[in-house]
């Protein structure tokens, strides 16, 4: 049911000679798969996430995503492309496992195995968080003759993702803290340039994998089920990772360690927006009031690198405006943003800090939610090469007071997290669906009874080609529409 070949334009020089190798070498798959997935995530962040989450608003009545209207045809693009790259990530793991067995002294093959698992977990988490129950255990097995895989429950998918991330952490752990053992897990010098994310440094991949683990644990922490294992819930696992076994589960701890595929502007490491026409970038949509007004009220310098001035000021337009009442033009995305290297964000340090802030607020860990919150907000600004303004945390709309109620503290955390997740696939939408934060204004023209879409429908071709399994999934999960909640939302 899924495509087997992935886009590899610009990576021809990495192809392995088919006469000398029975399988694709893991280093030939990593960069193309990573780059393609990040580029496609950005494309859909622009089209879907950023309208749903009031980053920008389309200035056209033909596009009603900001009114919570999602056409069924939207489903195909990400389903097809996520499954395509999962095939490559699985192949990275499988081929590296063969090499690890064949050449046991070459420890970096275990690093490739860990990377394959991390990337597979990342892509599958995007799939299940977007659609709910999806083919998982028998997905991507066309080569084995499985053409119509059954849909698996999201709960079971998450439990297996956690196992993959546990295995990845083990694979990426050096035999000891000795420099030689640590370096043995890194890519050899000749392969480092084939890793566009971390230049072959295993320790950074390990931190990324554990930070992804933390993201996904928090996403399902509202479920009391023992889904990590029979003894431990997601909330308990967070406490275990952060307070008890922190050395075993190192996390991203600086902006420099953030998982960001930094575009260079040279093929193949190019932003998908690099050649976007000015009219499509600046005119087709404008920044939303919610997005701009917060930055203005906070005196936040990020507005200067994200938005254009309009008549000497930064201003946005109303999301969910009434049909036929297109607002006058206001600020739009800054042209230079099209090629900004930081747009290739997968998971950054500020997000980790906001995850920890919420976990501490809810009592999952013993840390200070205020400290995590302020560290996250500070690094959310400095990540973009900017300076935190004097008095930023004294601003009434930013400051944290221990006397605030739980709802106010959650809103503070998630307002800042919202900006840390700028152009990060669908993460803003996922987090809003999980928590209801940040609190978004609802425009007068919003449809769907004012309800934020809870998922995207399954692709139409899947409904017909894999009909029996599709019908079973719908019977179990609920109607195949945008208002059926996924497991972790219930």
SVG drawing of the C-alpha trace seen along z (x, -y; Angstrom):
<svg xmlns="http://www.w3.org/2000/svg" viewBox="-22 -53 63 65">
<polyline fill="none" stroke="black" stroke-width="0.4" points="0.0,0.0 3.0,-2.3 5.5,-3.6 8.9,-1.9 11.1,-4.5 12.0,-7.8 13.1,-11.1 16.9,-11.2 17.4,-14.2 20.8,-15.7 22.1,-12.5 23.1,-10.5 26.7,-10.5 25.8,-8.5 24.3,-5.6 26.0,-2.2 27.2,-0.1 24.6,2.6 27.3,5.1 29.2,4.9 26.5,4.6 23.3,6.7 21.6,3.9 21.6,0.1 24.3,-1.1 22.8,-3.0 25.0,-6.1 23.5,-6.3 19.9,-6.5 20.2,-8.8 20.7,-12.2 18.1,-11.8 15.4,-10.4 16.0,-13.1 16.1,-16.0 13.0,-14.8 11.0,-14.4 11.9,-17.8 11.2,-19.5 7.8,-17.9 7.0,-18.6 7.7,-22.2 5.4,-22.3 2.5,-20.9 3.3,-23.1 2.8,-26.0 -0.4,-24.7 -2.2,-23.1 -0.6,-23.7 0.1,-27.4 -3.5,-28.2 -5.1,-25.9 -2.9,-27.4 -3.2,-31.0 0.4,-31.6 -0.9,-33.0 -4.3,-33.4 -5.1,-32.9 -6.4,-36.1 -8.8,-34.1 -12.2,-32.6 -11.1,-29.5 -8.9,-28.4 -10.9,-27.8 -8.4,-25.9 -8.4,-28.8 -12.1,-28.2 -11.5,-24.6 -12.5,-23.2 -10.1,-20.5 -10.8,-18.9 -10.5,-15.1 -7.9,-15.3 -5.4,-16.8 -5.0,-13.4 -2.9,-11.8 0.3,-13.9 1.7,-13.2 0.4,-9.7 2.3,-8.8 5.5,-10.6 5.8,-9.6 5.3,-5.9 7.9,-6.3 10.6,-7.6 9.7,-5.0 10.8,-2.4 14.2,-4.1 14.5,-4.4 13.7,-0.7 16.3,0.1 18.9,-2.0 18.4,0.1 18.3,3.5 21.4,2.9 23.3,1.5 22.4,4.5 23.9,6.8 27.0,4.7 27.2,4.7 27.2,8.5 29.6,8.8 32.1,6.2 31.6,6.3 34.6,4.2 33.2,1.2 30.9,-0.2 29.5,-3.0 27.2,-0.5 25.3,-0.4 25.0,-4.1 23.3,-3.8 20.9,-1.2 20.0,-3.6 19.5,-6.5 17.2,-4.3 15.1,-3.5 14.9,-7.2 13.9,-8.4 11.4,-5.6 9.8,-6.5 9.7,-10.1 8.0,-9.5 5.5,-7.0 4.6,-9.4 3.7,-12.0 1.5,-9.5 -0.4,-8.2 -0.8,-11.7 -2.3,-12.9 -4.6,-10.0 -5.0,-8.0 -4.9,-4.2 -2.7,-3.4 -0.9,-0.4 2.2,0.1 3.3,3.7 2.7,4.9 3.3,1.6 6.0,1.3 6.1,5.0 5.2,5.1 8.5,7.0 7.1,9.7 3.9,9.9 1.7,7.9 -0.2,5.6 -3.1,4.8 -1.9,4.2 -4.3,4.0 -4.6,0.8 -3.1,1.0 -4.4,-0.8 -2.6,-4.0 -2.0,-2.7 -0.1,0.4 1.8,-1.8 3.0,-4.1 4.1,-1.2 6.3,0.1 7.7,-3.4 8.8,-3.5 10.6,-0.2 12.3,-1.4 13.5,-4.5 14.8,-2.4 16.7,-0.2 18.1,-3.3 19.4,-4.7 21.1,-1.4 22.7,-1.2 24.0,-4.7 25.5,-4.3 29.3,-3.9 30.9,-0.9 32.4,-3.3 33.0,-7.0 36.5,-6.6 37.2,-8.9 38.1,-6.0 34.8,-4.2 32.8,-7.4 34.6,-8.2 34.1,-4.6 30.3,-5.3 30.8,-8.3 30.9,-8.0 34.3,-7.6 35.7,-10.9 34.8,-9.9 31.1,-9.5 30.5,-12.4 29.4,-14.8 26.7,-12.3 24.8,-13.1 23.2,-16.6 21.8,-16.7 24.7,-15.9 27.8,-15.3 28.0,-11.7 28.2,-12.5 26.5,-9.6 26.1,-11.4 24.0,-14.1 21.8,-11.5 21.3,-9.8 20.2,-13.1 17.8,-13.7 16.3,-10.2 15.7,-10.6 14.2,-14.1 11.8,-12.6 11.0,-9.9 10.2,-12.7 8.0,-14.5 6.0,-11.4 5.8,-10.4 4.3,-13.7 1.8,-13.4 0.3,-10.3 0.9,-11.1 -2.8,-11.8 -3.6,-8.2 -3.2,-6.2 -2.5,-2.9 0.8,-1.2 1.8,-1.7 5.6,-2.0 5.7,1.4 3.6,3.3 5.1,1.5 5.4,-2.1 3.1,-4.7 4.2,-7.5 4.1,-10.0 6.2,-7.7 8.7,-7.1 9.2,-10.9 10.1,-11.1 12.4,-8.1 14.2,-9.6 14.6,-13.1 15.1,-12.5 16.3,-9.0 18.2,-7.9 19.2,-11.2 22.7,-9.9 21.1,-7.0 18.8,-9.2 20.8,-12.4 18.6,-15.0 19.3,-17.9 20.8,-20.5 21.8,-23.5 20.6,-25.2 23.6,-23.9 22.4,-20.3 18.9,-20.9 17.8,-18.6 17.7,-21.1 18.5,-20.3 20.2,-23.5 19.7,-24.5 22.7,-25.7 20.9,-27.0 22.9,-24.6 21.2,-21.5 20.1,-19.2 20.1,-21.1 17.6,-23.7 14.4,-25.0 11.3,-24.0 10.4,-27.7 13.7,-28.8 12.1,-29.3 8.7,-30.3 7.3,-33.3 7.0,-36.6 3.3,-36.6 2.8,-33.2 5.0,-34.1 3.9,-37.6 0.5,-38.1 -1.4,-34.8 -1.4,-34.9 -0.7,-37.4 0.4,-36.9 -2.4,-36.2 -3.4,-38.7 -2.8,-36.1 0.7,-35.4 1.8,-39.0 -0.1,-40.5 1.6,-38.3 5.1,-39.2 4.2,-42.9 2.9,-42.8 6.0,-40.9 8.4,-43.2 9.7,-39.9 12.5,-40.5 11.6,-37.3 8.9,-39.3 11.8,-41.1 13.1,-37.9 9.7,-36.4 7.5,-39.2 7.5,-42.2 6.6,-45.7 3.4,-47.1 3.2,-50.9 5.8,-51.0 4.3,-48.4 3.9,-44.7 0.2,-43.7 -1.8,-40.6 -5.3,-39.8 -8.1,-38.0 -8.2,-34.2 -11.6,-32.8 -13.0,-36.0 -16.4,-35.8 -16.7,-34.6 -16.6,-37.5 -14.9,-39.8 -11.3,-39.4 -9.3,-41.8 -6.9,-44.4 -3.3,-43.3 -1.0,-43.4 2.4,-41.9 3.5,-38.8 6.4,-36.4 9.8,-38.1 11.3,-37.2 14.6,-36.1 12.7,-33.5 12.3,-31.4 16.0,-30.3 16.6,-30.6 18.6,-27.5 16.5,-27.3 13.3,-26.5 14.6,-22.9 13.6,-22.3 12.7,-18.8 13.1,-19.1 14.9,-22.0 16.3,-22.8 13.5,-25.3 10.9,-22.6 12.7,-20.2 12.6,-22.9 8.9,-23.5 8.2,-19.7 10.1,-19.7 8.2,-22.8 4.9,-21.0 6.1,-17.8 7.3,-19.6 4.0,-21.6 2.1,-18.3 4.3,-16.7 5.9,-14.1 9.3,-15.5 10.8,-17.4 12.2,-20.3 11.1,-23.9 8.5,-24.7 9.4,-28.4 13.1,-27.7 12.3,-25.4 9.8,-27.9 12.3,-30.8 15.1,-28.8 12.9,-27.7 11.7,-31.2 15.3,-32.6 16.6,-30.0 13.6,-30.3 14.9,-33.9 18.6,-33.3 18.2,-30.3 17.4,-32.9 20.5,-34.9 18.6,-37.5 19.0,-39.0 16.4,-38.7 15.2,-42.3 15.8,-43.8 12.7,-43.3 11.3,-40.6 10.2,-38.4 8.8,-41.3 6.2,-41.8 2.8,-41.0 2.1,-38.8 5.3,-36.8 6.2,-36.7 5.7,-33.6 4.2,-33.9 4.0,-30.9 0.6,-32.2 -0.9,-31.8 -3.4,-28.9 -2.7,-25.8 -4.5,-27.1 -2.6,-30.3 0.7,-28.5 -0.2,-26.0 -1.1,-28.9 2.2,-30.6 4.2,-27.5 2.3,-26.7 2.3,-30.3 6.1,-30.2 6.2,-26.6 3.9,-27.6 6.7,-30.0 9.4,-27.5 7.5,-25.1 7.4,-27.7 7.3,-25.7 7.9,-22.4 5.7,-20.1 2.3,-19.7 3.6,-20.0 1.7,-23.2 -1.6,-21.5 -0.8,-18.2 -0.1,-20.1 -3.2,-22.2 -5.3,-19.1 -3.7,-17.5 -3.9,-20.4 -6.2,-23.2 -3.3,-25.6 -2.4,-28.2 -5.9,-29.7 -6.8,-30.7 -9.5,-33.3 -12.3,-31.9 -13.2,-34.2 -16.8,-34.9 -16.5,-32.9 -15.1,-29.6 -17.1,-26.5 -17.2,-22.9 -19.2,-24.3 -16.1,-26.1 -14.2,-22.8 -10.5,-22.5 -10.1,-19.4 -9.0,-16.5 -7.3,-14.5 -7.2,-14.2 -9.3,-11.6 -7.7,-8.5 -6.7,-8.9 -9.5,-8.0 -7.5,-5.4 -6.8,-3.6 -10.5,-3.5 -11.0,-1.6 -7.8,0.5 -7.6,1.6 -11.3,1.5 -11.7,4.4 -9.0,3.2 -10.1,-0.4 -13.7,0.5 -12.3,2.4 -10.3,-0.7 -13.3,-3.0 -15.5,-0.6 -12.9,-0.6 -11.7,-4.2 -14.9,-6.0 -16.1,-7.8 -13.5,-8.8 -13.8,-12.5 -11.9,-15.4 -13.8,-15.4 -13.0,-11.8 -10.5,-12.1 -7.4,-9.9 -6.6,-7.7 -4.4,-10.1 -7.0,-12.9 -9.8,-11.0"/>
</svg>
